[in-house]
Amino acid sequence: MIKYVKKLFQIIRIYPKNEYPAQIPSVKQRHNNPFLPQIREIMEQILNLRNIPYEYFIPILIDGTDSKHVLLTAELLGRDLKRILIFTDRPEYFEEYAENMYKEQGLIPEIFSKDSLKKTDLSSEQVCGNVILDFEEWEEFLDTPDYGKKIYIPVFKKHWESAGNLDIAVPIGYNTVIVKGRRPDEIRPFFDKFEQAFYKNE
């Protein structure tokens, strides 16, 4: 509790008045996003709303304190992609994933050190990619850069909510998009076309 209060005071010192994030997440919210197993379907709907075909989807994944979330997302999104970029402090964590994606999908994930990442550079046309999935947690939040035409989706910094029925309210930049979800018993992550066909025919 004391540690959390200290962190809160650090954050208050960092942020000028009127620039705080809209809500301070609880500890549980900061470390969890129950909608991640549905990320493929969620992204397909968001891309459809923005008139971006999936084959032109180039995600940029910014790793946070727990790389397993990025790995799950990369595995779920990787099918049918031509490019995927991962910025991380632990490039070795993604080596096996990169090898498997190349063998199974012919995709070579582009893995970069986060040290080379300047968030203001992500809005540049020189950095390919059209969707930024940010897995950093709220305490890593220092500013809100303008990412230009790129779609910015914070995975933990802003709370994703149930919007009634199976709808999900997904924060995109300063806005929110409502997408359709699935019941928890229907969610089965699959990582290749054979697994996908198996679960669809089950």
N, C-alpha and C positions, 0 to 999 in steps of 0.2 A: 504493500500500500504506500509506504514511504517513497519507494522507488518511483511509483507511478505519479505521486504528487510532485516529486522533483522534476520529472520529465515534463509535467504540465507547466511548471514554472519556467522551464527552459523554453518551451514552445511559446509561452506568453511573451517572453523577452524577444524571441525571434520575429514574431508577427507584429507589424504595426497595427494600430487600431483600425477596425473595419476590414481587415484582410484575413481574419481567421476563417478556416474552413467552416461550412455551414453547421456541422455537428461534430462533436467529439465522440468517436465510437467507443463502445465498451471494449474491454480486453477481449471478450469472446468475439465480437464483431471484427476486431482488427486482425484476428488470426484465422478467420474462417469465411468462406463464401460457399454456401451450400449449393449454389447454382453452377459451379464449375464443371461437374460431370455433363452438363447440358450445353457446354460452350460451343460445340459445333453447330447445333440447331439454333442457338441464340445468334451466333455470328452470321449464319445463313440468312436469318430474318433481317438483321441490321443491314447487311450488304444489299439485300433485295430492296429495302427502303431507300438506300442510297444509289440504287441502280448500278451496283458493281457486281459483275458476274464472279462466281467463286474462283474461276481460273485466273482472274486478275487480282485476286486478294493476296496482298503481300503483308503478312503481320510482322510487327516489330514487338518482341517480347522483352520487357525490362524486368529482370530478375529482382526479387526482394530478399528477405531474410531466410525464406524457406523455398529452396529450388524445386521441391517436389510438385508444387502447384504449377510452376512453369513447365516442368517436364510433362505433367498430365495434359496440360493445355496444348503443348507442342505435338504430343502424340495424337490427340483428338483432332487437331486442325490440320495435321500434316498431309493427310490423304488429299490428292488432287491439287496440291499446291505446286507452284513453280519455284517459289522462293519463300524462305522464312529466316528472319534475323533474330538472334538472341543476344542481348547484352547482359553479361553476368560477371560476378566476382569469382565464380567457380566453373571455368570452362571445362575442366576435366570431368565434372559431374554429367555433362551432356555428350561425352565422347561416344559412349555405347549407343545412345539414341541416334546420334549423327550417322554412325556406321549402319545401324539397322534401317534408317530411313533411306540411305543410299542403296542398300541391297534390295529392299522391298519396294520402294517407290521411285527410285532414281533421283531422289531429292537430296541435294547437298545443303544441309542447314548451315547458315553463315553465323558463326559464333564469335563474338567480339568481347573484349574486356570492357567492363563498365568504366574503367579509368579513362578510356578513349571517348566515352559518351559525354557530350555536352548537350543538355536538353534543348538548348536554343538551336543547336544544329539540326535537330530532328525535323524542324519545319522546312529545312532547306530541300530543294529539289535534288541535290546531290545525294541525299540519303533516300534510297528507294524505300518503298513501303507506303501503304495507304491507311493502315490501322495500327495504332499504338496500344498495346495491352500492358498496362503498368501494374506490376505485382509488388511494388514497394509499399510498405505499410505507412500508416499515418504519421508516425514519428520521423519517417524519412522525408516527409513532405516539406520542402523548403520554399517552393514558389509554384506559380501556375503559369508555365510558359505558354505562349501562343504557338500551337503546332500547325498553323496555316490550314491547308486543305486536308490534312491528315485527321482521321477520326481518333480521338483520344478517349480510351476507356480505362478508368481507374478500377482495379479489381478489389482492392481493400480500402483505399483512402475514402471512398464514398460507399455507403451501405447500399447493397442491392436488396430490393424488397419485393415481397409478394404483393401483387396489385389486384388481388381478388381472383377467384376461380384458380386457373393455372397460370395466370399472367405474371410476368416478372417485370419490375421497373428497373431498367438498366441505366445507370448514369453514363452520359457521353458528354465529356467536357462539362459545361455548365448546365446542360439540359438532361432530360430523362426520356428514354424511349421504352414503350411498352411492347413486350414480345410474349409469345405463347410459350408456356413451359410444358413439362410432362409430369405425370405422377411419379413419386419416388420409386415405386415398384416397376416402372417402365424404363428407368434409366439404367442402361448397360453400356458402359464405355467399350467401344471396339476400335481396334487400331489398324485394321486392314480390310480390304473389300471382302475377303473370304469370311472373316468374323462377322462383318456387317450382314452378309447374305444369310449366314447361319442363324443369327438372332432374328432376322426378319421372317424367316421361314419356320421358326420354332413354334 
